[in-house]
Structure formats: structure tokens, C-alpha cells
Amino acid sequence: MKSRLKIIIVTSVATTAFWCLLLVGLFWWASDSQTAGVSFIEDAAKHGYFNMMRAWNDGKQSATFTVAEIRTNATGTNTSQVVLLERQLPPSGEFWIAIKKEEPPSK
């Protein structure tokens, strides 16, 4: 009876470990498969900005990133955008963008 209980416990632990490793591997693979990406920085307000973002190129070829202002009073985003910045990143290159409000000087 003890050996059957031991087999059941070991099988249960091994099955649980297998599925946990499979899920971790799946999430790791999905996050690692990006060739170019953008992430937002959580503590932007600590640095005095509304938002900060990081763009990077994990690919083997250069990639071009475009930052555009999208105007809200036009019919479509393609016709209402104004390109503010275009940056070509080499492989493993990155750049950062931050947005902040400039207050007028006090009198």
C-alpha cells in the first residue's frame, strides 16, 4: 500500500512540474520571439514625464521606427498624422522617448 501511495504522489508532483515548466517555457518563448518591440516605462512620473517608452530592435536587420502625432479632428489616422521622428535602429539598437508638459514661467 505504501508503494502505491508513493507512486501516486511522485506521478502527481511530476505531472504538475511538467505543466508548470511547459507554461513558463511557452510564455518565455512568446516574449522572446519579438523582432522589434516597444515597452512603456512604469515610473515615468518619477522622472517628471507623463509617459516614457523604449523601442528596441532584436532582429538581425535594421528596422525603422516612426513617431507620429495623430490629430484627433481628422477622418483617419493615415491622413491626420504628422511624422515627428524617424529612427533607423541597427540590430540590438534601442532608443527612448518621453513626453512631458512644459509649464510657462512664473511671473
N, C-alpha and C positions, 0 to 999 in steps of 0.2 A: 504494500500500500504506500509506503514512504517513497519508493522509487517512482511510482506513477505520479504522485503529487509533485515530486521534484521535476519530472519530465514536463508536466503541465506548466509549472511555474517558469522553467527555463524557456519553453516554447513561447509562452506569453511575453516574457521580457524580450526575447529575441525578435518577435514579431513587432512589438511596439518600437524597439530600437530601429528596426529596418524601416518602418514607415516614417519615423521622425527624421532619419537620415535622408530618406527619399524626398521628403518635403523641403528640408534645408537645402539639399542639392538642387532641387527644382527652382527655388527662389534665388539661389546664388547664380545658377546658370542664366536665369531670365534677366537678372540685373547686370550680369557681366556681358550679355550679348549686344549691348548698345554700342553702336559705332560712333555716334555723336550724341551728346546729350546736354540737357540743361537742368540745373537744380537751383532751387531758391534757398537763400540763407535764412535760417530761422531767427537769428538775433540781430537783424538789420537795424532795429530801433536802438539797440545799444551803441551802434556806431553813428547814430544821427540820421539814418536814412529810412524812407518808407519801406523800401524793398531793395534787396540785392540779389543778383543771380550770377551764377557761374556757368559758363558754357565750355565744353571740352570736346576734343576730337580723339577718340580712341582708335580710329581707323588707321589703315596703312597708307591712305592717300590724303592729300589736303582736302579740307572742307571749308566752304564759305558760309558764314553766319551773317544774317541781316537783321538789324534792329530797325524797326519802322514805327512811326507814330500813326496810329489808326484813328482817324477822325470819326466821331460818332454821328455827325449830321449828314453823312453821305449815304448813298444807296447800298454800296457793297464795300467790303474791305479791300478788294483789289484796286478800286478806283479812288479810294479815300486814303491811301497810305502815302506817307512821306518817309523816304528812307533816311534815317539819321546816321547810320553807321553800317558799314560792311567790313567784315574782318575775315581774312583767309587764315585758317589755322593749320599749321603743319601737323603731322601725326604726333600725338601726345601733347599738343598745344592746348592752352586754355586762356580765357580772358574773363574779367569780371565787369559787371555793370551795376551801378547803384542809382537810385532815384531819391532825390531829397528836395524839399521845398526851401527856397531861399526867402527869408523874411526881409522886408525892407528895413533899411537902417532906422534906428530910433532918432527922434529929433529932440 
